[in-house]
Amino acid sequence: MALTGLDQFLKDDQILTGDADIKNYGRDWTKFFTPNAQAIVFPKSTEEVLELVKWARTTKTALVPSGGRTGLSGGAVAIQREVVVSFEKMNKILSYSDEDRIARVQAGVVTEDLQNFAFEKGQYFPVDFAAKGSSHIGGNIATNAGGVKVIRYGLMRDWVSSMTVVTGRGEVMELNNDLIKNASGYDLRHLMIGSEGTLGLVTEASIKFTRKPNDPLLFLVALNHLDNTMDVFKAFRDQTNLLAFEIYDELALQYVLKAQSNLSRPLETVAPFYLLIEVESEGDNSEEKVLSVFESCLEKEWLTDGILSQSDQQSKDLWAIRENITEACAHRTPYKNDVSVKISQVTPFLKDLDIVLKKEYPSSEVVWFGHVGDGNLHISILRPETMTPEEFYKSSQSIDDVVFSKVKEYGGSVSAEHGVGIIKKKHLNYTRSEAEISAMKAIKAFFDPDQILNPGKIFD
Ligand SMILES: Cc1cc2nc3c(=O)[nH]c(=O)nc-3n(C[C@H](O)[C@H](O)[C@H](O)COP(=O)(O)OP(=O)(O)OC[C@H]3O[C@@H](n4cnc5c(N)ncnc54)[C@H](O)[C@@H]3O)c2cc1C
């Protein structure tokens, strides 16, 4: 039997093969693929992961690393009789050094648990997004996760001080040893970050914390026109200490309000687009200063309405609208684009994209939202209720070339933060040159000579 030998280093309760488990662990948030793993295994230590990789090399078995399975690119999907390696049982925070301001964690620690741990220590872990209650630190590293605070704090990459990785060669590598300065050759830590489980299995990591920001001031504003987005952005960026700058459209708001009866329409004005703007307060007249920026945007008619949150509950509700968009549309199995361009290109890109989408999808519902302050937009085309997810996935691919040609024209990326996985691999060449892809394949061949680590992800 194909799984022979696993019992040499894993106990019975660390191996699952039931249909329900295959279905559950063989997929992520992309619902277009039918899971077809042969088993799910639950290692508890780096040593067990090492044994697993050695076993996979010997038996030529493909392994699919699996975190919280909140991925949106099919990176953790197992559809070709792979063995899924779940990090669920490696969920311990191992140590904390206040002097270094670094926590050592196992890969399966849930993102929000680490955020809460940082708070308990009087510190802050700023990688933050709607899936934080389920996603794992290992998954965040493997996807170089972004989220709603990138504008101020950067990506997951900026918070990984060191990590332990088991490569596809069957070697354990300790990368960086928590050094702030380390100019001794290539930094393989950064090569592993964002590699989507194709080069190594992250088993542990040291995560940096930072000072908790002062109380935030949160605005929700109604945009007069999409073209004014970056005018408002520049006004706030240049005159305040921005923590977040998010966009969503009226359709997104309608879906969230339909799904969440506890939330209500936040502004009387109905606008095509809304911006959620969070700013760190600084000193006594902070609110006055920030309000004057908002008022100047109103005077210039970039905005038609807006509110400054007056309580923690109101802030929670305003954030809940933004954070629930993906979930509120999930039943319509959206075809998602997660694209980015540099800040100076956002306005012309948005205009062009709007034209393209209206032409290609005249009768479809298209939900716009995203981290526009980072030049990152999520465009979700909703599945018509008459189509199955599989039919819709096939039919939607025809639009990719059109949208991604625009992305390429503006020097952008076909995957801003969700990763390439299965879904974007055909379009990697819209963002990466032939030379880059060929270097990536050579790196993959070095770290994974038997092609056992997440084969078929990022590229074939
Ligand atoms: C509602 C919602 C909102 C989201 N918002 C954002 C957002 O704002 N920003 C953002 O960046 N993403 C966002 N995502 C996408 C997703 O949450 C992130 O990509 C997250 O980092 C994935 O973590 P995970 O543990 O769920 O990984 P999984 O989905 O389990 O896996 C993702 C990839 O990492 C690999 N992997 C997992 N664990 C390991 C490991 N230990 N070692 C090696 N490889 C591993 C998998 O094989 C796969 O390729 C969102 C998702 C949802 C559902």
Ligand as a Chemical Component Dictionary entry (heavy atoms), coordinates in Angstrom:
data_LIG
# 
_chem_comp.id                   LIG 
_chem_comp.type                 NON-POLYMER 
_chem_comp.pdbx_formal_charge   0 
_chem_comp.three_letter_code    LIG 
# 
loop_
_chem_comp_atom.comp_id 
_chem_comp_atom.atom_id 
_chem_comp_atom.alt_atom_id 
_chem_comp_atom.type_symbol 
_chem_comp_atom.charge 
_chem_comp_atom.model_Cartn_x 
_chem_comp_atom.model_Cartn_y 
_chem_comp_atom.model_Cartn_z 
_chem_comp_atom.pdbx_ordinal 
LIG C1  C1  C 0 -11.729 36.025 4.120  1  
LIG C2  C2  C 0 -10.303 35.986 3.647  2  
LIG C3  C3  C 0 -9.554  37.149 3.627  3  
LIG C4  C4  C 0 -8.222  37.129 3.226  4  
LIG N1  N1  N 0 -7.505  38.288 3.240  5  
LIG C5  C5  C 0 -6.210  38.264 2.905  6  
LIG C6  C6  C 0 -5.440  39.464 2.951  7  
LIG O1  O1  O 0 -5.953  40.545 3.230  8  
LIG N2  N2  N 0 -4.129  39.375 2.661  9  
LIG C7  C7  C 0 -3.527  38.195 2.316  10 
LIG O2  O2  O 0 -2.317  38.171 2.061  11 
LIG N3  N3  N 0 -4.251  37.064 2.234  12 
LIG C8  C8  C 0 -5.552  37.068 2.524  13 
LIG N4  N4  N 0 -6.276  35.910 2.446  14 
LIG C9  C9  C 0 -5.626  34.675 1.946  15 
LIG C10 C10 C 0 -5.043  33.760 3.044  16 
LIG O3  O3  O 0 -5.698  33.935 4.257  17 
LIG C11 C11 C 0 -3.537  33.981 3.200  18 
LIG O4  O4  O 0 -2.896  33.635 2.009  19 
LIG C12 C12 C 0 -2.919  33.191 4.367  20 
LIG O5  O5  O 0 -1.589  33.619 4.551  21 
LIG C13 C13 C 0 -2.940  31.690 4.132  22 
LIG O6  O6  O 0 -2.594  31.041 5.344  23 
LIG P1  P1  P 0 -3.111  29.562 5.637  24 
LIG O7  O7  O 0 -2.475  29.090 6.903  25 
LIG O8  O8  O 0 -4.566  29.484 5.580  26 
LIG O9  O9  O 0 -2.445  28.800 4.417  27 
LIG P2  P2  P 0 -3.021  27.643 3.459  28 
LIG O10 O10 O 0 -4.177  28.137 2.673  29 
LIG O11 O11 O 0 -3.217  26.405 4.250  30 
LIG O12 O12 O 0 -1.770  27.461 2.515  31 
LIG C14 C14 C 0 -1.311  28.515 1.705  32 
LIG C15 C15 C 0 -0.009  28.075 1.018  33 
LIG O13 O13 O 0 1.015   27.897 1.984  34 
LIG C16 C16 C 0 1.536   26.554 1.951  35 
LIG N5  N5  N 0 1.833   26.222 3.356  36 
LIG C17 C17 C 0 0.982   26.225 4.408  37 
LIG N6  N6  N 0 1.653   25.915 5.531  38 
LIG C18 C18 C 0 2.955   25.726 5.187  39 
LIG C19 C19 C 0 4.138   25.384 5.906  40 
LIG N7  N7  N 0 4.134   25.198 7.228  41 
LIG N8  N8  N 0 5.296   25.246 5.213  42 
LIG C20 C20 C 0 5.320   25.444 3.868  43 
LIG N9  N9  N 0 4.237   25.764 3.141  44 
LIG C21 C21 C 0 3.079   25.910 3.801  45 
LIG C22 C22 C 0 0.424   25.744 1.307  46 
LIG O14 O14 O 0 0.924   24.593 0.675  47 
LIG C23 C23 C 0 -0.124  26.739 0.301  48 
LIG O15 O15 O 0 0.683   26.765 -0.850 49 
LIG C24 C24 C 0 -7.624  35.902 2.819  50 
LIG C25 C25 C 0 -8.373  34.741 2.826  51 
LIG C26 C26 C 0 -9.708  34.768 3.221  52 
LIG C27 C27 C 0 -10.481 33.488 3.228  53 
# 
loop_
_chem_comp_bond.comp_id 
_chem_comp_bond.atom_id_1 
_chem_comp_bond.atom_id_2 
_chem_comp_bond.value_order 
_chem_comp_bond.pdbx_ordinal 
LIG C1  C2  SING 1  
LIG C2  C3  SING 2  
LIG C2  C26 DOUB 3  
LIG C3  C4  DOUB 4  
LIG C4  N1  SING 5  
LIG C4  C24 SING 6  
LIG N1  C5  DOUB 7  
LIG C5  C6  SING 8  
LIG C5  C8  SING 9  
LIG C6  O1  DOUB 10 
LIG C6  N2  SING 11 
LIG N2  C7  SING 12 
LIG C7  O2  DOUB 13 
LIG C7  N3  SING 14 
LIG N3  C8  DOUB 15 
LIG C8  N4  SING 16 
LIG N4  C9  SING 17 
LIG N4  C24 SING 18 
LIG C9  C10 SING 19 
LIG C10 O3  SING 20 
LIG C10 C11 SING 21 
LIG C11 O4  SING 22 
LIG C11 C12 SING 23 
LIG C12 O5  SING 24 
LIG C12 C13 SING 25 
LIG C13 O6  SING 26 
LIG O6  P1  SING 27 
LIG P1  O7  DOUB 28 
LIG P1  O8  SING 29 
LIG P1  O9  SING 30 
LIG O9  P2  SING 31 
LIG P2  O10 DOUB 32 
LIG P2  O11 SING 33 
LIG P2  O12 SING 34 
LIG O12 C14 SING 35 
LIG C14 C15 SING 36 
LIG C15 O13 SING 37 
LIG C15 C23 SING 38 
LIG O13 C16 SING 39 
LIG C16 N5  SING 40 
LIG C16 C22 SING 41 
LIG N5  C17 SING 42 
LIG N5  C21 SING 43 
LIG C17 N6  DOUB 44 
LIG N6  C18 SING 45 
LIG C18 C19 SING 46 
LIG C18 C21 DOUB 47 
LIG C19 N7  SING 48 
LIG C19 N8  DOUB 49 
LIG N8  C20 SING 50 
LIG C20 N9  DOUB 51 
LIG N9  C21 SING 52 
LIG C22 O14 SING 53 
LIG C22 C23 SING 54 
LIG C23 O15 SING 55 
LIG C24 C25 DOUB 56 
LIG C25 C26 SING 57 
LIG C26 C27 SING 58 
# 
